[in-house]
Structure formats: C-alpha cells, structure tokens
C-alpha cells in the first residue's frame, strides 16, 4: 500500500529550510534521500566533498554551484545539475534565493556531506 510521506526538518547551514521526505532522517532509507530546500536570498554554505551523488533540480530562483577550480555554474528554474560523490562543491544563491529539490544517493547525512569547516 502506498505511504504518504511527511517532511522532516533537517538542520542545514544558515537560514536554509531543509524538508526531507525520504532518507536517513525521515524514513530510515540509506540508499537515497529526497528533500525540498528553500534558500533565502544571499544564502551560502561551506564547500564540501560529499560521499554521495547529488542531483539538484531548481524549482524557482537560481542556484550557483562552485567547483574546486572556482568555476561557477548557474542553475535556473527548470534546470538540473549532478555532482558526483567525491567532487568538491559549494552551493550558494544570489539575490533571488532558490527553491529546489535534492536527491542524494546514498542518502544524505550531515556526516557524509563532509563540509569544510571555517
């Protein structure tokens, strides 16, 4: 029987709202996580070298994705980007903020994100 999933708020960097629908924190799934993120204008987070692949699909606004060579890819509404496990990446947004979906495999955990510490 299908199960309706309710989001669980997961702590993140700064004022970003993370609502996990499936994953380690919400349903106990270790293979994949699905979360909706709402990042306010000007939000950013430290760089990271995650242990998971992450697919980011932007619903509204614009997400900026910086790689380890300081190149920035702009992802607008209706666009999608894949960052592979082990690649260094930093996510941030501009003046519009962003509303987006993140799908991680294996599932996201704070520890497996391996964020840089300031």
C-alpha positions in Angstrom: 0.0 0.0 0.0 1.4 3.5 -0.9 2.5 5.5 2.1 2.1 9.3 2.2 5.4 10.9 3.4 5.5 13.9 5.6 8.6 16.0 5.6 11.1 16.1 8.5 13.1 19.3 9.0 16.8 18.6 8.8 19.3 21.1 10.1 21.4 22.8 7.5 23.8 25.7 7.0 22.4 29.1 7.8 18.8 30.0 7.2 18.1 27.4 4.6 15.0 25.3 5.2 15.5 21.6 4.5 12.4 19.3 4.4 13.4 15.7 3.9 10.6 13.5 2.5 12.6 10.3 2.3 16.0 9.4 3.6 18.1 8.7 6.7 16.4 11.3 8.9 12.8 10.9 7.8 12.1 7.3 6.7 15.3 5.5 7.6 16.3 4.9 4.0 20.0 4.6 3.5 20.1 4.2 -0.3 18.5 7.5 -1.3 17.2 10.8 0.1 14.7 13.3 -1.4 14.5 16.8 0.1 13.0 20.1 -0.8 15.2 23.1 0.1 14.3 26.8 0.4 17.3 29.0 0.5 16.8 32.7 1.2 18.5 35.5 -0.8 22.2 35.6 -0.2 22.4 32.1 1.4 25.6 30.1 1.1 27.2 27.2 2.8 30.8 25.9 3.2 32.3 23.8 0.5 32.0 20.0 0.8 33.3 16.8 -0.7 30.3 14.5 -0.1 30.2 10.8 -0.1 27.0 10.7 -2.2 25.9 11.7 -5.7 23.6 14.7 -5.6 21.0 15.7 -8.2 19.7 19.3 -7.7 16.6 20.4 -9.6 15.7 24.1 -9.3 12.0 24.9 -8.9 12.3 28.7 -8.6 15.1 31.2 -8.3 18.7 30.4 -9.1 21.3 28.1 -7.5 25.0 28.7 -8.0 27.3 25.7 -7.9 31.1 26.3 -7.5 33.7 23.6 -8.3 37.2 23.2 -6.9 38.6 25.2 -9.7 36.4 28.2 -8.7 34.2 27.9 -11.8 30.5 28.6 -11.1 27.6 27.0 -12.8 24.3 28.9 -12.7 21.2 26.6 -12.4 17.9 28.3 -13.1 14.2 27.2 -12.7 13.6 24.0 -14.6 17.3 23.1 -14.8 19.2 20.3 -13.1 22.8 19.5 -12.1 24.6 16.4 -11.0 27.5 16.5 -8.6 29.3 13.1 -8.2 30.4 11.7 -4.9 34.0 12.8 -4.0 33.8 16.0 -6.0 34.4 19.3 -4.1 31.4 21.6 -4.4 29.9 24.7 -2.8 26.3 25.7 -3.2 25.0 29.3 -2.8 22.3 31.6 -4.2 22.1 35.2 -5.3 19.6 37.9 -4.6 16.6 35.9 -5.6 17.1 32.9 -3.3 16.1 29.5 -4.6 13.6 26.7 -4.1 14.9 23.3 -5.2 14.8 19.6 -4.8 17.9 17.5 -3.9 18.1 13.8 -4.5 21.2 12.1 -2.9 22.4 8.5 -3.4 23.3 7.1 -0.9 21.1 9.1 1.4 22.3 12.5 2.8 23.6 12.7 6.3 25.4 15.6 7.9 28.5 13.4 8.4 28.6 12.1 4.8 28.4 15.7 3.4 31.9 16.2 4.6 31.6 20.0 4.8 34.7 22.3 5.1 35.0 24.0 8.4 35.8 27.6 8.6 
